[in-house]
Amino acid sequence: MKVITVFYSLYGHTFKLAQSVHNGASSIQGVESQLLKVEEFESVLERTADSEHAKAVRDQQKEIPVCTVDDLRAADAVIFGSPTRYGNMAAQMKQLIDSTASLWLKGEMEGKPAGVFTSTASTHGGQETTLITMMIPLIHLGMIMVGVPYSVQGMIHTEARGGTPYGPSTIAGPKGELAPLEGDLKIAEALGKRVAEVAVKLRG
Ligand SMILES: Cc1cc2nc3c(=O)[nH]c(=O)nc-3n(C[C@H](O)[C@H](O)[C@H](O)COP(=O)(O)O)c2cc1C
């Protein structure tokens, strides 16, 4: 049973959530969990060449393989993480999803559980819109969306932090100065576990 967590993260916040999602999936018996990244655009590499922060984050991710269409085909479940870009997923992640026509044509993603997670700069920067719009192409592919139930500890809260029923999230701050809080990471771990558990149950 293979569960993959595929993410894009320019400044490292979504990456931290991805690590927790991956750890959660790994903790389920019989599951092989793998962390994969999406391919970066050449234009972004050029534009951020002088950013020490972006370079450091890329270095942290350098051993993580880039997700291919074959990785998606081989996975029993997939959890997708993207930073928010104008209330929506990043184009790098959309590019991966838009490369799945061959999978869609043969229904190869149908019936596989999926989850989504995100990071925003600000509290009301569009976490829910990103998470819900990330689900739309996954539903077209026939995947079965798995969210985070309110029985997960920390889901009912009123502070400025992440954690939505549509998927885990975190607030990076306008300059990326914040780090995911322990509660954000726990909710990310809970999604990884839940998607993996659903995959195991569906396999029977
Ligand atoms: C083009 C662009 C659009 C963005 N749009 C939003 C937005 O709609 N809402 C928001 O809160 N943050 C927005 N951000 C900030 C990113 O969401 C933030 O940098 C990201 O969550 C950090 O995640 P990362 O560390 O994984 O890259 C935007 C950033 C860029 C570059």
The ligand as an SDF file (V2000), in Angstrom:
LIG
                    3D

 31 33  0  0  0  0  0  0  0  0999 V2000
    2.0060   35.2950   -6.3130 C   0  0  0  0  0  0  0  0  0  0  0  0
    1.6930   35.0580   -4.8710 C   0  0  0  0  0  0  0  0  0  0  0  0
    0.3830   35.0750   -4.4550 C   0  0  0  0  0  0  0  0  0  0  0  0
    0.0760   34.8800   -3.1140 C   0  0  0  0  0  0  0  0  0  0  0  0
   -1.2220   34.8950   -2.7230 N   0  0  0  0  0  0  0  0  0  0  0  0
   -1.5240   34.7830   -1.4230 C   0  0  0  0  0  0  0  0  0  0  0  0
   -2.8780   34.8310   -0.9900 C   0  0  0  0  0  0  0  0  0  0  0  0
   -3.8320   34.8910   -1.7820 O   0  0  0  0  0  0  0  0  0  0  0  0
   -3.1040   34.7780    0.3380 N   0  0  0  0  0  0  0  0  0  0  0  0
   -2.1010   34.6850    1.2600 C   0  0  0  0  0  0  0  0  0  0  0  0
   -2.3640   34.6910    2.4440 O   0  0  0  0  0  0  0  0  0  0  0  0
   -0.8140   34.5730    0.8630 N   0  0  0  0  0  0  0  0  0  0  0  0
   -0.5110   34.6220   -0.4490 C   0  0  0  0  0  0  0  0  0  0  0  0
    0.7890   34.5060   -0.8440 N   0  0  0  0  0  0  0  0  0  0  0  0
    1.8160   34.1600    0.1400 C   0  0  0  0  0  0  0  0  0  0  0  0
    2.1050   32.6470    0.1280 C   0  0  0  0  0  0  0  0  0  0  0  0
    0.9060   31.9310    0.3690 O   0  0  0  0  0  0  0  0  0  0  0  0
    3.1600   32.2950    1.1470 C   0  0  0  0  0  0  0  0  0  0  0  0
    4.3910   32.8070    0.6670 O   0  0  0  0  0  0  0  0  0  0  0  0
    3.2130   30.7900    1.3090 C   0  0  0  0  0  0  0  0  0  0  0  0
    2.1160   30.3510    2.0550 O   0  0  0  0  0  0  0  0  0  0  0  0
    4.4640   30.3050    1.9610 C   0  0  0  0  0  0  0  0  0  0  0  0
    4.4920   28.9190    1.7760 O   0  0  0  0  0  0  0  0  0  0  0  0
    5.8630   28.1780    1.4740 P   0  0  0  0  0  0  0  0  0  0  0  0
    6.7720   28.5710    2.5880 O   0  0  0  0  0  0  0  0  0  0  0  0
    5.5250   26.7220    1.5150 O   0  0  0  0  0  0  0  0  0  0  0  0
    6.3740   28.6160    0.1250 O   0  0  0  0  0  0  0  0  0  0  0  0
    1.1120   34.6710   -2.1730 C   0  0  0  0  0  0  0  0  0  0  0  0
    2.4470   34.6290   -2.6130 C   0  0  0  0  0  0  0  0  0  0  0  0
    2.7290   34.8220   -3.9490 C   0  0  0  0  0  0  0  0  0  0  0  0
    4.1610   34.7670   -4.4040 C   0  0  0  0  0  0  0  0  0  0  0  0
  1  2  1  0
  2  3  1  0
  2 30  2  0
  3  4  2  0
  4  5  1  0
  4 28  1  0
  5  6  2  0
  6  7  1  0
  6 13  1  0
  7  8  2  0
  7  9  1  0
  9 10  1  0
 10 11  2  0
 10 12  1  0
 12 13  2  0
 13 14  1  0
 14 15  1  0
 14 28  1  0
 15 16  1  0
 16 17  1  0
 16 18  1  0
 18 19  1  0
 18 20  1  0
 20 21  1  0
 20 22  1  0
 22 23  1  0
 23 24  1  0
 24 25  2  0
 24 26  1  0
 24 27  1  0
 28 29  2  0
 29 30  1  0
 30 31  1  0
M  END
$$$$
